[in-house]
């Protein structure tokens, strides 16, 4: 966590062995999807963060344990053509202090 304790570091694996650090505030109620978009990542987010489209699909590679996906999120994930054990919808992950050090990879957008 950064010095002011309001920001966390999230790492995006852009290629094998190549990670980009993004800094995300914990005091604004943002989702990981919103933080990724604010950092310049081209995420469609067609449904606006309602867990209805899957265009914000990420794979969690490392970092702190996350809460279990909701039934709605699991339903959407199970409909995607590419799914891994670490698959999550970034719109459903809230930026909190415990996310510091999270490592994700953006998955191909199929929508």
C-alpha positions as CSV (number, residue, x, y, z in Angstrom):
1,X,0.0,0.0,0.0
2,X,1.2,3.5,-0.7
3,X,2.5,5.9,1.9
4,X,-0.8,7.7,2.3
5,X,-2.7,4.4,3.0
6,X,-5.5,5.4,0.6
7,X,-4.1,3.8,-2.5
8,X,-3.3,0.2,-3.4
9,X,-1.1,-1.2,-6.0
10,X,-2.6,-3.6,-8.6
11,X,-0.4,-5.3,-11.2
12,X,-1.6,-6.1,-14.7
13,X,0.3,-8.8,-16.6
14,X,0.4,-7.5,-20.1
15,X,2.7,-10.3,-21.4
16,X,4.4,-13.2,-19.7
17,X,6.8,-11.7,-17.2
18,X,5.8,-8.1,-18.0
19,X,3.6,-6.4,-15.4
20,X,2.3,-2.8,-15.3
21,X,1.6,-1.3,-11.9
22,X,-1.5,0.8,-11.5
23,X,-2.4,2.8,-8.4
24,X,-6.0,2.7,-7.3
25,X,-7.7,4.7,-4.5
26,X,-9.5,2.8,-1.8
27,X,-11.7,5.7,-0.6
28,X,-13.8,6.2,-3.7
29,X,-15.8,3.0,-3.9
30,X,-14.4,2.1,-7.4
31,X,-14.4,-1.3,-8.9
32,X,-11.3,-2.8,-10.4
33,X,-12.9,-2.3,-13.9
34,X,-13.2,1.4,-13.2
35,X,-9.6,1.6,-12.0
36,X,-8.4,-0.3,-15.1
37,X,-10.3,2.0,-17.4
38,X,-8.9,5.1,-15.6
39,X,-5.4,3.7,-16.1
40,X,-5.9,3.5,-19.9
41,X,-6.9,-0.1,-20.4
42,X,-9.5,-0.5,-23.2
43,X,-12.3,-2.4,-21.5
44,X,-15.6,-2.2,-23.2
45,X,-17.7,-2.7,-20.0
46,X,-20.8,-2.8,-22.2
47,X,-23.2,-3.4,-19.3
48,X,-21.7,-0.6,-17.2
49,X,-20.6,-2.9,-14.3
50,X,-23.8,-4.9,-13.9
51,X,-22.2,-8.4,-14.4
52,X,-24.3,-8.9,-17.5
53,X,-21.8,-8.9,-20.4
54,X,-18.4,-10.4,-19.5
55,X,-16.4,-7.7,-21.3
56,X,-14.4,-6.9,-18.2
57,X,-13.3,-10.5,-17.6
58,X,-9.9,-10.8,-15.9
59,X,-7.9,-13.7,-14.6
60,X,-6.6,-13.3,-11.0
61,X,-3.0,-14.6,-11.1
62,X,-1.8,-13.8,-7.6
63,X,-2.4,-11.7,-4.5
64,X,-4.8,-11.6,-1.6
65,X,-7.8,-13.9,-1.5
66,X,-11.0,-12.3,-2.9
67,X,-14.5,-12.8,-1.8
68,X,-16.3,-15.6,-3.6
69,X,-18.1,-14.5,-6.8
70,X,-21.9,-13.8,-6.4
71,X,-24.3,-16.1,-8.2
72,X,-24.9,-13.5,-10.9
73,X,-21.2,-13.2,-11.5
74,X,-20.7,-17.0,-11.6
75,X,-23.6,-17.3,-14.1
76,X,-22.0,-14.7,-16.4
77,X,-18.5,-16.3,-16.1
78,X,-19.9,-19.8,-16.9
79,X,-21.3,-18.4,-20.1
80,X,-17.9,-17.2,-21.4
81,X,-15.9,-19.2,-23.9
82,X,-12.7,-18.9,-22.0
83,X,-12.7,-19.6,-18.2
84,X,-10.0,-20.3,-15.7
85,X,-9.9,-21.0,-12.0
86,X,-9.0,-17.4,-11.5
87,X,-11.6,-15.9,-13.7
88,X,-13.5,-12.9,-12.3
89,X,-15.5,-9.9,-13.6
90,X,-13.4,-6.8,-12.7
91,X,-16.7,-4.8,-12.3
92,X,-17.5,-7.0,-9.3
93,X,-14.2,-6.5,-7.5
94,X,-14.3,-3.4,-5.2
95,X,-11.0,-1.6,-4.6
96,X,-10.2,-2.0,-0.9
97,X,-7.0,-1.9,1.1
98,X,-6.8,-5.7,1.2
99,X,-6.4,-5.8,-2.6
100,X,-2.9,-4.4,-2.4
101,X,-0.6,-6.5,-4.5
102,X,-3.3,-8.1,-6.6
103,X,-2.1,-9.4,-10.0
104,X,-4.5,-9.8,-12.9
105,X,-4.5,-10.5,-16.6
106,X,-7.1,-9.0,-19.0
107,X,-8.9,-11.8,-20.8
108,X,-10.0,-11.5,-24.5
109,X,-13.2,-9.6,-24.9
110,X,-15.8,-11.7,-26.8
111,X,-18.7,-9.3,-26.9
